[in-house]
Amino acid sequence: MTGGGNIKVVVRCRPLNSREIARGATCLIRMEGNQTIITKPPDHKGSRDTED
């Protein structure tokens, strides 16, 4: 790739709603200064997506 162009990515995250908070959801993205920290989601063993 040549040219040296700039790419800017913008993400807007909404706050968790009351249903998400009630079921124990957590926000996976946070900002610290100019850094964006993305947390790996917890492993949900025994979730509803199990096979019979």
PDBQT receptor file of N, H, CA, C and O in Angstrom, charges set to zero:
ATOM      1  N   MET A   1       0.852  -1.180   0.000  1.00  0.00    +0.000 N 
ATOM      2  CA  MET A   1       0.000   0.000   0.000  1.00  0.00    +0.000 C 
ATOM      3  C   MET A   1       0.893   1.236   0.000  1.00  0.00    +0.000 C 
ATOM      4  O   MET A   1       1.844   1.316   0.777  1.00  0.00    +0.000 OA
ATOM      5  N   THR A   2       0.600   2.165  -0.837  1.00  0.00    +0.000 N 
ATOM      6  H   THR A   2      -0.173   2.100  -1.468  1.00  0.00    +0.000 HD
ATOM      7  CA  THR A   2       1.385   3.390  -0.905  1.00  0.00    +0.000 C 
ATOM      8  C   THR A   2       0.482   4.583  -0.661  1.00  0.00    +0.000 C 
ATOM      9  O   THR A   2      -0.742   4.465  -0.721  1.00  0.00    +0.000 OA
ATOM     10  N   GLY A   3       1.071   5.712  -0.392  1.00  0.00    +0.000 N 
ATOM     11  H   GLY A   3       2.065   5.809  -0.343  1.00  0.00    +0.000 HD
ATOM     12  CA  GLY A   3       0.285   6.928  -0.275  1.00  0.00    +0.000 C 
ATOM     13  C   GLY A   3       0.307   7.544   1.110  1.00  0.00    +0.000 C 
ATOM     14  O   GLY A   3       0.209   8.765   1.229  1.00  0.00    +0.000 OA
ATOM     15  N   GLY A   4       0.431   6.746   2.160  1.00  0.00    +0.000 N 
ATOM     16  H   GLY A   4       0.510   5.754   2.062  1.00  0.00    +0.000 HD
ATOM     17  CA  GLY A   4       0.527   7.297   3.508  1.00  0.00    +0.000 C 
ATOM     18  C   GLY A   4      -0.719   8.001   3.997  1.00  0.00    +0.000 C 
ATOM     19  O   GLY A   4      -0.604   8.985   4.727  1.00  0.00    +0.000 OA
ATOM     20  N   GLY A   5      -1.913   7.541   3.627  1.00  0.00    +0.000 N 
ATOM     21  H   GLY A   5      -2.007   6.742   3.033  1.00  0.00    +0.000 HD
ATOM     22  CA  GLY A   5      -3.148   8.154   4.115  1.00  0.00    +0.000 C 
ATOM     23  C   GLY A   5      -3.416   7.804   5.568  1.00  0.00    +0.000 C 
ATOM     24  O   GLY A   5      -2.835   6.867   6.115  1.00  0.00    +0.000 OA
ATOM     25  N   ASN A   6      -4.293   8.560   6.175  1.00  0.00    +0.000 N 
ATOM     26  H   ASN A   6      -4.765   9.322   5.730  1.00  0.00    +0.000 HD
ATOM     27  CA  ASN A   6      -4.663   8.322   7.569  1.00  0.00    +0.000 C 
ATOM     28  C   ASN A   6      -6.045   7.694   7.646  1.00  0.00    +0.000 C 
ATOM     29  O   ASN A   6      -6.942   8.044   6.878  1.00  0.00    +0.000 OA
ATOM     30  N   ILE A   7      -6.205   6.776   8.567  1.00  0.00    +0.000 N 
ATOM     31  H   ILE A   7      -5.477   6.492   9.191  1.00  0.00    +0.000 HD
ATOM     32  CA  ILE A   7      -7.501   6.148   8.818  1.00  0.00    +0.000 C 
ATOM     33  C   ILE A   7      -7.867   6.444  10.258  1.00  0.00    +0.000 C 
ATOM     34  O   ILE A   7      -7.059   6.239  11.163  1.00  0.00    +0.000 OA
ATOM     35  N   LYS A   8      -9.078   6.924  10.475  1.00  0.00    +0.000 N 
ATOM     36  H   LYS A   8      -9.735   7.090   9.740  1.00  0.00    +0.000 HD
ATOM     37  CA  LYS A   8      -9.553   7.199  11.820  1.00  0.00    +0.000 C 
ATOM     38  C   LYS A   8     -10.788   6.345  12.071  1.00  0.00    +0.000 C 
ATOM     39  O   LYS A   8     -11.720   6.352  11.268  1.00  0.00    +0.000 OA
ATOM     40  N   VAL A   9     -10.800   5.618  13.167  1.00  0.00    +0.000 N 
ATOM     41  H   VAL A   9     -10.042   5.612  13.820  1.00  0.00    +0.000 HD
ATOM     42  CA  VAL A   9     -11.935   4.777  13.538  1.00  0.00    +0.000 C 
ATOM     43  C   VAL A   9     -12.591   5.404  14.757  1.00  0.00    +0.000 C 
ATOM     44  O   VAL A   9     -11.916   5.731  15.733  1.00  0.00    +0.000 OA
ATOM     45  N   VAL A  10     -13.906   5.572  14.700  1.00  0.00    +0.000 N 
ATOM     46  H   VAL A  10     -14.454   5.306  13.907  1.00  0.00    +0.000 HD
ATOM     47  CA  VAL A  10     -14.651   6.169  15.801  1.00  0.00    +0.000 C 
ATOM     48  C   VAL A  10     -15.700   5.179  16.269  1.00  0.00    +0.000 C 
ATOM     49  O   VAL A  10     -16.438   4.614  15.462  1.00  0.00    +0.000 OA
ATOM     50  N   VAL A  11     -15.763   4.971  17.582  1.00  0.00    +0.000 N 
ATOM     51  H   VAL A  11     -15.163   5.431  18.238  1.00  0.00    +0.000 HD
ATOM     52  CA  VAL A  11     -16.749   4.059  18.168  1.00  0.00    +0.000 C 
ATOM     53  C   VAL A  11     -17.473   4.806  19.273  1.00  0.00    +0.000 C 
ATOM     54  O   VAL A  11     -16.845   5.473  20.095  1.00  0.00    +0.000 OA
ATOM     55  N   ARG A  12     -18.783   4.694  19.290  1.00  0.00    +0.000 N 
ATOM     56  H   ARG A  12     -19.293   4.152  18.622  1.00  0.00    +0.000 HD
ATOM     57  CA  ARG A  12     -19.570   5.301  20.358  1.00  0.00    +0.000 C 
ATOM     58  C   ARG A  12     -20.251   4.183  21.129  1.00  0.00    +0.000 C 
ATOM     59  O   ARG A  12     -20.986   3.384  20.549  1.00  0.00    +0.000 OA
ATOM     60  N   CYS A  13     -20.013   4.123  22.424  1.00  0.00    +0.000 N 
ATOM     61  H   CYS A  13     -19.416   4.772  22.895  1.00  0.00    +0.000 HD
ATOM     62  CA  CYS A  13     -20.593   3.077  23.273  1.00  0.00    +0.000 C 
ATOM     63  C   CYS A  13     -21.655   3.691  24.169  1.00  0.00    +0.000 C 
ATOM     64  O   CYS A  13     -21.421   4.711  24.817  1.00  0.00    +0.000 OA
ATOM     65  N   ARG A  14     -22.801   3.077  24.201  1.00  0.00    +0.000 N 
ATOM     66  H   ARG A  14     -22.991   2.248  23.674  1.00  0.00    +0.000 HD
ATOM     67  CA  ARG A  14     -23.870   3.568  25.065  1.00  0.00    +0.000 C 
ATOM     68  C   ARG A  14     -23.732   2.938  26.445  1.00  0.00    +0.000 C 
ATOM     69  O   ARG A  14     -23.119   1.879  26.578  1.00  0.00    +0.000 OA
ATOM     70  N   PRO A  15     -24.291   3.571  27.473  1.00  0.00    +0.000 N 
ATOM     71  CA  PRO A  15     -24.276   2.957  28.809  1.00  0.00    +0.000 C 
ATOM     72  C   PRO A  15     -25.150   1.704  28.828  1.00  0.00    +0.000 C 
ATOM     73  O   PRO A  15     -26.062   1.567  28.012  1.00  0.00    +0.000 OA
ATOM     74  N   LEU A  16     -24.870   0.795  29.756  1.00  0.00    +0.000 N 
ATOM     75  H   LEU A  16     -24.129   0.906  30.418  1.00  0.00    +0.000 HD
ATOM     76  CA  LEU A  16     -25.706  -0.392  29.900  1.00  0.00    +0.000 C 
ATOM     77  C   LEU A  16     -27.101   0.032  30.358  1.00  0.00    +0.000 C 
ATOM     78  O   LEU A  16     -27.246   0.949  31.167  1.00  0.00    +0.000 OA
ATOM     79  N   ASN A  17     -28.129  -0.647  29.831  1.00  0.00    +0.000 N 
ATOM     80  H   ASN A  17     -28.011  -1.392  29.174  1.00  0.00    +0.000 HD
ATOM     81  CA  ASN A  17     -29.484  -0.343  30.284  1.00  0.00    +0.000 C 
ATOM     82  C   ASN A  17     -29.811  -1.174  31.520  1.00  0.00    +0.000 C 
ATOM     83  O   ASN A  17     -29.020  -2.029  31.917  1.00  0.00    +0.000 OA
ATOM     84  N   SER A  18     -30.964  -0.931  32.130  1.00  0.00    +0.000 N 
ATOM     85  H   SER A  18     -31.607  -0.236  31.807  1.00  0.00    +0.000 HD
ATOM     86  CA  SER A  18     -31.308  -1.589  33.398  1.00  0.00    +0.000 C 
ATOM     87  C   SER A  18     -31.419  -3.103  33.266  1.00  0.00    +0.000 C 
ATOM     88  O   SER A  18     -31.066  -3.823  34.200  1.00  0.00    +0.000 OA
ATOM     89  N   ARG A  19     -31.896  -3.600  32.138  1.00  0.00    +0.000 N 
ATOM     90  H   ARG A  19     -32.183  -3.015  31.380  1.00  0.00    +0.000 HD
ATOM     91  CA  ARG A  19     -31.984  -5.061  31.939  1.00  0.00    +0.000 C 
ATOM     92  C   ARG A  19     -30.600  -5.687  31.872  1.00  0.00    +0.000 C 
ATOM     93  O   ARG A  19     -30.367  -6.752  32.443  1.00  0.00    +0.000 OA
ATOM     94  N   GLU A  20     -29.682  -5.026  31.173  1.00  0.00    +0.000 N 
ATOM     95  H   GLU A  20     -29.872  -4.161  30.709  1.00  0.00    +0.000 HD
ATOM     96  CA  GLU A  20     -28.313  -5.536  31.072  1.00  0.00    +0.000 C 
ATOM     97  C   GLU A  20     -27.630  -5.547  32.440  1.00  0.00    +0.000 C 
ATOM     98  O   GLU A  20     -26.936  -6.502  32.788  1.00  0.00    +0.000 OA
ATOM     99  N   ILE A  21     -27.829  -4.489  33.202  1.00  0.00    +0.000 N 
ATOM    100  H   ILE A  21     -28.392  -3.712  32.919  1.00  0.00    +0.000 HD
ATOM    101  CA  ILE A  21     -27.251  -4.419  34.543  1.00  0.00    +0.000 C 
ATOM    102  C   ILE A  21     -27.842  -5.509  35.433  1.00  0.00    +0.000 C 
ATOM    103  O   ILE A  21     -27.114  -6.155  36.188  1.00  0.00    +0.000 OA
ATOM    104  N   ALA A  22     -29.163  -5.720  35.349  1.00  0.00    +0.000 N 
ATOM    105  H   ALA A  22     -29.754  -5.196  34.736  1.00  0.00    +0.000 HD
ATOM    106  CA  ALA A  22     -29.839  -6.724  36.178  1.00  0.00    +0.000 C 
ATOM    107  C   ALA A  22     -29.324  -8.135  35.898  1.00  0.00    +0.000 C 
ATOM    108  O   ALA A  22     -29.267  -8.960  36.810  1.00  0.00    +0.000 OA
ATOM    109  N   ARG A  23     -28.954  -8.418  34.669  1.00  0.00    +0.000 N 
ATOM    110  H   ARG A  23     -29.001  -7.748  33.928  1.00  0.00    +0.000 HD
ATOM    111  CA  ARG A  23     -28.466  -9.765  34.360  1.00  0.00    +0.000 C 
ATOM    112  C   ARG A  23     -26.951  -9.903  34.525  1.00  0.00    +0.000 C 
ATOM    113  O   ARG A  23     -26.374 -10.942  34.203  1.00  0.00    +0.000 OA
ATOM    114  N   GLY A  24     -26.316  -8.843  35.029  1.00  0.00    +0.000 N 
ATOM    115  H   GLY A  24     -26.784  -7.999  35.290  1.00  0.00    +0.000 HD
ATOM    116  CA  GLY A  24     -24.894  -8.916  35.348  1.00  0.00    +0.000 C 
ATOM    117  C   GLY A  24     -23.959  -8.600  34.202  1.00  0.00    +0.000 C 
ATOM    118  O   GLY A  24     -22.780  -8.950  34.262  1.00  0.00    +0.000 OA
ATOM    119  N   ALA A  25     -24.445  -7.950  33.161  1.00  0.00    +0.000 N 
ATOM    120  H   ALA A  25     -25.402  -7.666  33.112  1.00  0.00    +0.000 HD
ATOM    121  CA  ALA A  25     -23.590  -7.591  32.027  1.00  0.00    +0.000 C 
ATOM    122  C   ALA A  25     -22.558  -6.550  32.467  1.00  0.00    +0.000 C 
ATOM    123  O   ALA A  25     -22.806  -5.762  33.380  1.00  0.00    +0.000 OA
ATOM    124  N   THR A  26     -21.417  -6.558  31.815  1.00  0.00    +0.000 N 
ATOM    125  H   THR A  26     -21.215  -7.198  31.073  1.00  0.00    +0.000 HD
ATOM    126  CA  THR A  26     -20.383  -5.571  32.107  1.00  0.00    +0.000 C 
ATOM    127  C   THR A  26     -19.932  -4.910  30.809  1.00  0.00    +0.000 C 
ATOM    128  O   THR A  26     -19.999  -5.506  29.734  1.00  0.00    +0.000 OA
ATOM    129  N   CYS A  27     -19.478  -3.684  30.930  1.00  0.00    +0.000 N 
ATOM    130  H   CYS A  27     -19.423  -3.199  31.803  1.00  0.00    +0.000 HD
ATOM    131  CA  CYS A  27     -18.960  -2.954  29.776  1.00  0.00    +0.000 C 
ATOM    132  C   CYS A  27     -17.562  -3.485  29.461  1.00  0.00    +0.000 C 
ATOM    133  O   CYS A  27     -16.735  -3.626  30.362  1.00  0.00    +0.000 OA
ATOM    134  N   LEU A  28     -17.298  -3.776  28.204  1.00  0.00    +0.000 N 
ATOM    135  H   LEU A  28     -17.969  -3.661  27.472  1.00  0.00    +0.000 HD
ATOM    136  CA  LEU A  28     -16.017  -4.356  27.804  1.00  0.00    +0.000 C 
ATOM    137  C   LEU A  28     -15.037  -3.330  27.250  1.00  0.00    +0.000 C 
ATOM    138  O   LEU A  28     -13.878  -3.659  26.994  1.00  0.00    +0.000 OA
ATOM    139  N   ILE A  29     -15.486  -2.091  27.061  1.00  0.00    +0.000 N 
ATOM    140  H   ILE A  29     -16.427  -1.823  27.268  1.00  0.00    +0.000 HD
ATOM    141  CA  ILE A  29     -14.629  -1.060  26.479  1.00  0.00    +0.000 C 
ATOM    142  C   ILE A  29     -14.559   0.117  27.438  1.00  0.00    +0.000 C 
ATOM    143  O   ILE A  29     -15.584   0.585  27.934  1.00  0.00    +0.000 OA
ATOM    144  N   ARG A  30     -13.340   0.597  27.701  1.00  0.00    +0.000 N 
ATOM    145  H   ARG A  30     -12.507   0.217  27.298  1.00  0.00    +0.000 HD
ATOM    146  CA  ARG A  30     -13.190   1.792  28.522  1.00  0.00    +0.000 C 
ATOM    147  C   ARG A  30     -12.048   2.635  27.968  1.00  0.00    +0.000 C 
ATOM    148  O   ARG A  30     -11.164   2.133  27.275  1.00  0.00    +0.000 OA
ATOM    149  N   MET A  31     -12.084   3.905  28.283  1.00  0.00    +0.000 N 
ATOM    150  H   MET A  31     -12.802   4.313  28.846  1.00  0.00    +0.000 HD
ATOM    151  CA  MET A  31     -11.064   4.841  27.830  1.00  0.00    +0.000 C 
ATOM    152  C   MET A  31     -10.214   5.266  29.013  1.00  0.00    +0.000 C 
ATOM    153  O   MET A  31     -10.732   5.534  30.097  1.00  0.00    +0.000 OA
ATOM    154  N   GLU A  32      -8.902   5.328  28.797  1.00  0.00    +0.000 N 
ATOM    155  H   GLU A  32      -8.482   5.111  27.916  1.00  0.00    +0.000 HD
ATOM    156  CA  GLU A  32      -7.964   5.875  29.768  1.00  0.00    +0.000 C 
ATOM    157  C   GLU A  32      -7.057   6.831  29.012  1.00  0.00    +0.000 C 
ATOM    158  O   GLU A  32      -6.121   6.411  28.331  1.00  0.00    +0.000 OA
ATOM    159  N   GLY A  33      -7.341   8.109  29.138  1.00  0.00    +0.000 N 
ATOM    160  H   GLY A  33      -8.102   8.450  29.692  1.00  0.00    +0.000 HD
ATOM    161  CA  GLY A  33      -6.594   9.108  28.378  1.00  0.00    +0.000 C 
ATOM    162  C   GLY A  33      -6.816   8.904  26.891  1.00  0.00    +0.000 C 
ATOM    163  O   GLY A  33      -7.958   8.893  26.431  1.00  0.00    +0.000 OA
ATOM    164  N   ASN A  34      -5.743   8.742  26.138  1.00  0.00    +0.000 N 
ATOM    165  H   ASN A  34      -4.816   8.751  26.512  1.00  0.00    +0.000 HD
ATOM    166  CA  ASN A  34      -5.840   8.510  24.696  1.00  0.00    +0.000 C 
ATOM    167  C   ASN A  34      -5.872   7.035  24.338  1.00  0.00    +0.000 C 
ATOM    168  O   ASN A  34      -5.832   6.686  23.159  1.00  0.00    +0.000 OA
ATOM    169  N   GLN A  35      -5.944   6.164  25.339  1.00  0.00    +0.000 N 
ATOM    170  H   GLN A  35      -5.977   6.448  26.297  1.00  0.00    +0.000 HD
ATOM    171  CA  GLN A  35      -5.943   4.724  25.087  1.00  0.00    +0.000 C 
ATOM    172  C   GLN A  35      -7.347   4.151  25.222  1.00  0.00    +0.000 C 
ATOM    173  O   GLN A  35      -8.131   4.586  26.065  1.00  0.00    +0.000 OA
ATOM    174  N   THR A  36      -7.647   3.178  24.387  1.00  0.00    +0.000 N 
ATOM    175  H   THR A  36      -7.010   2.824  23.702  1.00  0.00    +0.000 HD
ATOM    176  CA  THR A  36      -8.885   2.413  24.475  1.00  0.00    +0.000 C 
ATOM    177  C   THR A  36      -8.534   1.026  24.975  1.00  0.00    +0.000 C 
ATOM    178  O   THR A  36      -7.675   0.352  24.405  1.00  0.00    +0.000 OA
ATOM    179  N   ILE A  37      -9.199   0.600  26.042  1.00  0.00    +0.000 N 
ATOM    180  H   ILE A  37      -9.896   1.148  26.504  1.00  0.00    +0.000 HD
ATOM    181  CA  ILE A  37      -8.933  -0.718  26.616  1.00  0.00    +0.000 C 
ATOM    182  C   ILE A  37     -10.146  -1.598  26.371  1.00  0.00    +0.000 C 
ATOM    183  O   ILE A  37     -11.259  -1.268  26.779  1.00  0.00    +0.000 OA
ATOM    184  N   ILE A  38      -9.920  -2.724  25.698  1.00  0.00    +0.000 N 
ATOM    185  H   ILE A  38      -9.015  -2.991  25.366  1.00  0.00    +0.000 HD
ATOM    186  CA  ILE A  38     -10.980  -3.683  25.391  1.00  0.00    +0.000 C 
ATOM    187  C   ILE A  38     -10.730  -4.918  26.240  1.00  0.00    +0.000 C 
ATOM    188  O   ILE A  38      -9.681  -5.554  26.139  1.00  0.00    +0.000 OA
ATOM    189  N   THR A  39     -11.707  -5.251  27.077  1.00  0.00    +0.000 N 
ATOM    190  H   THR A  39     -12.560  -4.735  27.158  1.00  0.00    +0.000 HD
ATOM    191  CA  THR A  39     -11.601  -6.393  27.978  1.00  0.00    +0.000 C 
ATOM    192  C   THR A  39     -12.211  -7.620  27.319  1.00  0.00    +0.000 C 
ATOM    193  O   THR A  39     -13.270  -7.537  26.698  1.00  0.00    +0.000 OA
ATOM    194  N   LYS A  40     -11.541  -8.757  27.455  1.00  0.00    +0.000 N 
ATOM    195  H   LYS A  40     -10.680  -8.825  27.960  1.00  0.00    +0.000 HD
ATOM    196  CA  LYS A  40     -12.072 -10.006  26.917  1.00  0.00    +0.000 C 
ATOM    197  C   LYS A  40     -13.338 -10.381  27.692  1.00  0.00    +0.000 C 
ATOM    198  O   LYS A  40     -13.343 -10.316  28.921  1.00  0.00    +0.000 OA
ATOM    199  N   PRO A  41     -14.413 -10.773  26.994  1.00  0.00    +0.000 N 
ATOM    200  CA  PRO A  41     -15.642 -11.165  27.697  1.00  0.00    +0.000 C 
ATOM    201  C   PRO A  41     -15.398 -12.394  28.565  1.00  0.00    +0.000 C 
ATOM    202  O   PRO A  41     -14.584 -13.251  28.221  1.00  0.00    +0.000 OA
ATOM    203  N   PRO A  42     -16.108 -12.479  29.696  1.00  0.00    +0.000 N 
ATOM    204  CA  PRO A  42     -15.949 -13.666  30.542  1.00  0.00    +0.000 C 
ATOM    205  C   PRO A  42     -16.461 -14.911  29.832  1.00  0.00    +0.000 C 
ATOM    206  O   PRO A  42     -17.341 -14.833  28.974  1.00  0.00    +0.000 OA
ATOM    207  N   ASP A  43     -15.904 -16.054  30.195  1.00  0.00    +0.000 N 
ATOM    208  H   ASP A  43     -15.189 -16.118  30.891  1.00  0.00    +0.000 HD
ATOM    209  CA  ASP A  43     -16.336 -17.327  29.623  1.00  0.00    +0.000 C 
ATOM    210  C   ASP A  43     -17.617 -17.750  30.330  1.00  0.00    +0.000 C 
ATOM    211  O   ASP A  43     -17.620 -17.960  31.543  1.00  0.00    +0.000 OA
ATOM    212  N   HIS A  44     -18.701 -17.876  29.576  1.00  0.00    +0.000 N 
ATOM    213  H   HIS A  44     -18.698 -17.706  28.591  1.00  0.00    +0.000 HD
ATOM    214  CA  HIS A  44     -20.000 -18.228  30.158  1.00  0.00    +0.000 C 
ATOM    215  C   HIS A  44     -20.271 -19.706  29.958  1.00  0.00    +0.000 C 
ATOM    216  O   HIS A  44     -20.999 -20.086  29.041  1.00  0.00    +0.000 OA
ATOM    217  N   LYS A  45     -19.701 -20.530  30.795  1.00  0.00    +0.000 N 
ATOM    218  H   LYS A  45     -19.110 -20.221  31.539  1.00  0.00    +0.000 HD
ATOM    219  CA  LYS A  45     -19.976 -21.971  30.712  1.00  0.00    +0.000 C 
ATOM    220  C   LYS A  45     -21.389 -22.223  31.221  1.00  0.00    +0.000 C 
ATOM    221  O   LYS A  45     -21.840 -21.595  32.179  1.00  0.00    +0.000 OA
ATOM    222  N   GLY A  46     -22.077 -23.146  30.568  1.00  0.00    +0.000 N 
ATOM    223  H   GLY A  46     -21.710 -23.656  29.789  1.00  0.00    +0.000 HD
ATOM    224  CA  GLY A  46     -23.441 -23.455  30.976  1.00  0.00    +0.000 C 
ATOM    225  C   GLY A  46     -24.451 -22.433  30.497  1.00  0.00    +0.000 C 
ATOM    226  O   GLY A  46     -25.521 -22.297  31.090  1.00  0.00    +0.000 OA
ATOM    227  N   SER A  47     -24.130 -21.715  29.436  1.00  0.00    +0.000 N 
ATOM    228  H   SER A  47     -23.261 -21.826  28.954  1.00  0.00    +0.000 HD
ATOM    229  CA  SER A  47     -25.078 -20.737  28.908  1.00  0.00    +0.000 C 
ATOM    230  C   SER A  47     -26.215 -21.439  28.184  1.00  0.00    +0.000 C 
ATOM    231  O   SER A  47     -26.215 -22.662  28.047  1.00  0.00    +0.000 OA
ATOM    232  N   ARG A  48     -27.167 -20.670  27.728  1.00  0.00    +0.000 N 
ATOM    233  H   ARG A  48     -27.167 -19.676  27.839  1.00  0.00    +0.000 HD
ATOM    234  CA  ARG A  48     -28.345 -21.230  27.068  1.00  0.00    +0.000 C 
ATOM    235  C   ARG A  48     -28.051 -21.847  25.709  1.00  0.00    +0.000 C 
ATOM    236  O   ARG A  48     -28.920 -22.520  25.155  1.00  0.00    +0.000 OA
ATOM    237  N   ASP A  49     -26.888 -21.651  25.162  1.00  0.00    +0.000 N 
ATOM    238  H   ASP A  49     -26.182 -21.104  25.612  1.00  0.00    +0.000 HD
ATOM    239  CA  ASP A  49     -26.562 -22.151  23.826  1.00  0.00    +0.000 C 
ATOM    240  C   ASP A  49     -25.995 -23.568  23.855  1.00  0.00    +0.000 C 
ATOM    241  O   ASP A  49     -25.149 -23.907  23.029  1.00  0.00    +0.000 OA
ATOM    242  N   THR A  50     -26.436 -24.378  24.769  1.00  0.00    +0.000 N 
ATOM    243  H   THR A  50     -27.124 -24.103  25.441  1.00  0.00    +0.000 HD
ATOM    244  CA  THR A  50     -25.933 -25.748  24.844  1.00  0.00    +0.000 C 
ATOM    245  C   THR A  50     -26.728 -26.651  23.920  1.00  0.00    +0.000 C 
ATOM    246  O   THR A  50     -27.898 -26.397  23.633  1.00  0.00    +0.000 OA
ATOM    247  N   GLU A  51     -26.077 -27.707  23.459  1.00  0.00    +0.000 N 
ATOM    248  H   GLU A  51     -25.126 -27.913  23.692  1.00  0.00    +0.000 HD
ATOM    249  CA  GLU A  51     -26.741 -28.660  22.568  1.00  0.00    +0.000 C 
ATOM    250  C   GLU A  51     -27.364 -29.781  23.381  1.00  0.00    +0.000 C 
ATOM    251  O   GLU A  51     -26.869 -30.129  24.453  1.00  0.00    +0.000 OA
ATOM    252  N   ASP A  52     -28.453 -30.346  22.869  1.00  0.00    +0.000 N 
ATOM    253  H   ASP A  52     -28.855 -30.064  21.998  1.00  0.00    +0.000 HD
ATOM    254  CA  ASP A  52     -29.121 -31.475  23.538  1.00  0.00    +0.000 C 
ATOM    255  C   ASP A  52     -28.410 -32.761  23.243  1.00  0.00    +0.000 C 
ATOM    256  O   ASP A  52     -28.824 -33.819  23.718  1.00  0.00    +0.000 OA
TER     257      ASP A  52
